[in-house]
Amino acid sequence: MIRVLLADDHQMVRTGFRVILELEDDIEVVGEAADGARAIDLAGTLLPDVVLMDVEMPGTDGLTATRRITAQDGPRVLILTTFSRDEYLFEALQAGASGFLLKNGTPEALIEAVRVVARGDALLAPEITRRVIAAFARPAGPAGAGGPAGPAPGRRLADLTPREHEVLVLLAGGATNAEIATALHLGETTVKTHVSRVLMKLGARDRTQAVVFAYELGVVHPGPSRG
């Protein structure tokens, strides 16, 4: 059972999310918060698997709450917002969010996003992925946005083995573990090990940050196949 905490300052929005999610046999909504401060408290006491986090809330906003929750190695955070401004996107990635969706998506997309984030993967809506690729493909990338902190990027990249580099390239292209396994003629268990090592060496919290890192350093470049 996937335990979900809803954080949004609009009661009707929270109710709508609850109705959508609790129709699924494998998802349970365990709590609701109307502001970021309450979301931080409930994340620590209810121990959900996923927090659905709005961006703009009174008092402590969703981005600040996300940063606090992820800094404490808390549940994974999926950002949902009506806003699609780049500064929200990049700050959410920098704060450690594992996914970013717009509220105008379908119920099916929301349900799948919760499942993806709960199992430890990361997710960006397609239109958001295109903006990330476009921004981070530029030589300097957006200032202060999304890149993992720590040693110099070139040094982190140099730590990867040739096989791990291949895995990073495929990750950046949006490949799943199964697709990477097929492309490299490996078992999925071996691929999971390689992915874990790539994340560890890059200092990335999840696959989303690893993808951003790959585009920022020019390991891969946007092309027609990626929209």
RADA-V639745 format. One record per residue. N is the residue number from 1. RES is the residue in three letters. PHI is phi in radians with two decimals (999 if undefined). OMEGA is omega in whole degrees, -180 to 180 (* if undefined). NEAR is the number of other C-alpha atoms within 12 Angstrom. Layout:
N;RES;PHI;OMEGA;NEAR
N;RES;PHI;OMEGA;NEAR
This chain:
1;MET;999;178;19
2;ILE;-1.58;-178;30
3;ARG;-1.63;-174;32
4;VAL;-2.13;172;40
5;LEU;-1.92;-180;43
6;LEU;-1.75;178;45
7;ALA;-2.21;-180;49
8;ASP;-2.77;-177;39
9;ASP;-1.43;178;29
10;HIS;-1.84;-179;22
11;GLN;-1.04;-178;16
12;MET;-1.13;178;15
13;VAL;-1.14;179;25
14;ARG;-1.07;180;29
15;THR;-1.10;179;21
16;GLY;-1.09;178;19
17;PHE;-1.08;-179;38
18;ARG;-1.05;-179;29
19;VAL;-1.05;-179;19
20;ILE;-1.10;-173;23
21;LEU;-1.29;-175;32
22;GLU;-1.39;169;23
23;LEU;-1.30;-179;16
24;GLU;-1.60;-177;22
25;ASP;-1.19;-174;14
26;ASP;-1.82;-178;17
27;ILE;-2.21;178;28
28;GLU;-2.28;174;28
29;VAL;-1.48;-173;34
30;VAL;-1.75;180;27
31;GLY;-3.07;179;31
32;GLU;-2.37;178;36
33;ALA;-2.34;-179;36
34;ALA;-1.70;178;34
35;ASP;-2.71;-175;32
36;GLY;-1.15;-179;35
37;ALA;-1.08;179;29
38;ARG;-1.15;178;32
39;ALA;-1.09;178;46
40;ILE;-1.07;-180;40
41;ASP;-1.08;-177;27
42;LEU;-1.21;177;29
43;ALA;-1.09;180;37
44;GLY;-1.41;-177;25
45;THR;-1.69;-178;16
46;LEU;-1.52;179;24
47;LEU;0.90;176;25
48;PRO;-1.22;174;33
49;ASP;-1.47;-176;35
50;VAL;-2.41;171;46
51;VAL;-1.92;172;51
52;LEU;-1.51;-168;55
53;MET;-2.04;171;53
54;ASP;-1.32;-180;44
55;VAL;-1.52;-175;43
56;GLU;-1.64;177;28
57;MET;-2.39;-180;25
58;PRO;-1.17;180;22
59;GLY;1.25;178;17
60;THR;-1.34;-177;27
61;ASP;-1.37;-175;30
62;GLY;-1.16;-180;42
63;LEU;-1.23;177;41
64;THR;-1.11;179;33
65;ALA;-1.09;178;46
66;THR;-1.05;-180;47
67;ARG;-1.07;-179;32
68;ARG;-1.17;-177;30
69;ILE;-1.18;-178;36
70;THR;-1.24;178;29
71;ALA;-1.14;180;20
72;GLN;-1.63;-178;18
73;ASP;0.96;-179;19
74;GLY;-1.47;-180;28
75;PRO;-1.14;178;39
76;ARG;-1.37;-174;45
77;VAL;-2.00;175;52
78;LEU;-1.98;-179;51
79;ILE;-1.41;173;49
80;LEU;-2.20;-177;42
81;THR;-2.64;173;33
82;THR;-1.48;-177;20
83;PHE;-1.73;180;19
84;SER;-2.20;-180;27
85;ARG;-1.17;-176;18
86;ASP;-1.03;-177;25
87;GLU;-1.12;176;23
88;TYR;-1.18;-178;32
89;LEU;-1.04;-176;41
90;PHE;-1.18;179;36
91;GLU;-1.20;178;30
92;ALA;-1.12;178;43
93;LEU;-1.12;180;43
94;GLN;-1.14;-179;36
95;ALA;-1.30;178;38
96;GLY;1.82;178;43
97;ALA;-1.09;180;50
98;SER;-1.68;179;47
99;GLY;-2.89;-178;47
100;PHE;-2.57;-180;50
101;LEU;-2.23;173;40
102;LEU;-1.59;-175;31
103;LYS;-1.23;179;27
104;ASN;-1.50;177;16
105;GLY;-1.32;-178;21
106;THR;-1.51;174;15
107;PRO;-0.98;180;22
108;GLU;-1.09;179;17
109;ALA;-1.16;178;25
110;LEU;-1.12;-179;34
111;ILE;-1.08;-180;31
112;GLU;-1.14;179;28
113;ALA;-1.09;178;37
114;VAL;-1.06;-179;48
115;ARG;-1.18;180;33
116;VAL;-1.08;-178;27
117;VAL;-1.16;-179;34
118;ALA;-1.11;-179;31
119;ARG;-1.52;173;20
120;GLY;1.71;177;27
121;ASP;-1.61;180;34
122;ALA;-2.21;-173;39
123;LEU;-2.61;170;39
124;LEU;-2.24;174;40
125;ALA;-1.02;-176;31
126;PRO;-0.92;-179;19
127;GLU;-1.17;178;21
128;ILE;-1.32;178;28
129;THR;-1.00;179;34
130;ARG;-1.08;-180;28
131;ARG;-1.24;178;27
132;VAL;-1.10;-179;43
133;ILE;-1.05;-178;39
134;ALA;-1.10;-177;26
135;ALA;-1.25;-174;29
136;PHE;-1.45;175;35
137;ALA;-1.33;176;27
138;ARG;-1.19;-174;21
139;PRO;-0.87;-176;16
140;ALA;-1.58;-175;17
141;GLY;1.20;179;24
142;PRO;-1.19;-173;26
143;ALA;-1.05;173;17
144;GLY;1.24;-172;18
145;ALA;-1.84;162;27
146;GLY;1.29;-175;38
147;GLY;-1.19;179;38
148;PRO;-1.09;178;34
149;ALA;-1.48;176;21
150;GLY;2.29;-179;14
151;PRO;-1.05;180;16
152;ALA;-0.97;-177;17
153;PRO;-0.91;-179;26
154;GLY;-1.06;-179;18
155;ARG;-1.22;178;14
156;ARG;-1.10;180;28
157;LEU;-1.12;-179;32
158;ALA;-1.15;180;18
159;ASP;-1.29;-178;21
160;LEU;-1.30;172;26
161;THR;-1.31;178;17
162;PRO;-0.97;179;14
163;ARG;-1.15;179;24
164;GLU;-1.14;176;31
165;HIS;-1.11;177;28
166;GLU;-1.06;179;26
167;VAL;-1.10;179;43
168;LEU;-1.07;179;43
169;VAL;-1.05;-180;34
170;LEU;-1.21;175;33
171;LEU;-1.01;-178;39
172;ALA;-1.12;176;37
173;GLY;-1.46;177;32
174;GLY;1.55;-178;33
175;ALA;-1.28;173;26
176;THR;-1.39;177;25
177;ASN;-1.03;-180;29
178;ALA;-1.12;180;22
179;GLU;-1.20;177;20
180;ILE;-1.13;180;30
181;ALA;-1.04;179;25
182;THR;-1.15;-177;17
183;ALA;-1.13;-176;20
184;LEU;-1.79;179;22
185;HIS;1.02;180;16
186;LEU;-2.17;172;19
187;GLY;-1.37;-179;17
188;GLU;-1.12;178;20
189;THR;-1.10;178;15
190;THR;-1.12;179;21
191;VAL;-1.09;179;30
192;LYS;-1.03;178;26
193;THR;-1.12;179;19
194;HIS;-1.09;180;30
195;VAL;-1.06;179;41
196;SER;-1.07;180;27
197;ARG;-1.20;177;28
198;VAL;-1.07;180;38
199;LEU;-1.07;-178;33
200;MET;-1.13;-177;23
201;LYS;-1.20;180;31
202;LEU;-1.44;-176;37
203;GLY;1.28;-178;29
204;ALA;-1.64;180;36
205;ARG;-1.22;-176;37
206;ASP;-2.73;-175;39
207;ARG;-1.13;-180;43
208;THR;-1.04;180;46
209;GLN;-1.14;177;43
210;ALA;-1.14;178;49
211;VAL;-1.14;178;44
212;VAL;-1.02;179;50
213;PHE;-1.02;-178;46
214;ALA;-1.09;179;42
215;TYR;-1.27;-178;38
216;GLU;-1.08;-177;34
217;LEU;-1.56;-180;32
218;GLY;1.36;175;26
219;VAL;-1.09;174;29
220;VAL;-2.31;-179;29
221;HIS;-2.29;178;29
222;PRO;-1.14;178;28
223;GLY;-2.57;-177;13
224;PRO;-0.99;-176;8
225;SER;-1.21;-180;9
226;ARG;-1.81;178;19
227;GLY;1.29;*;17
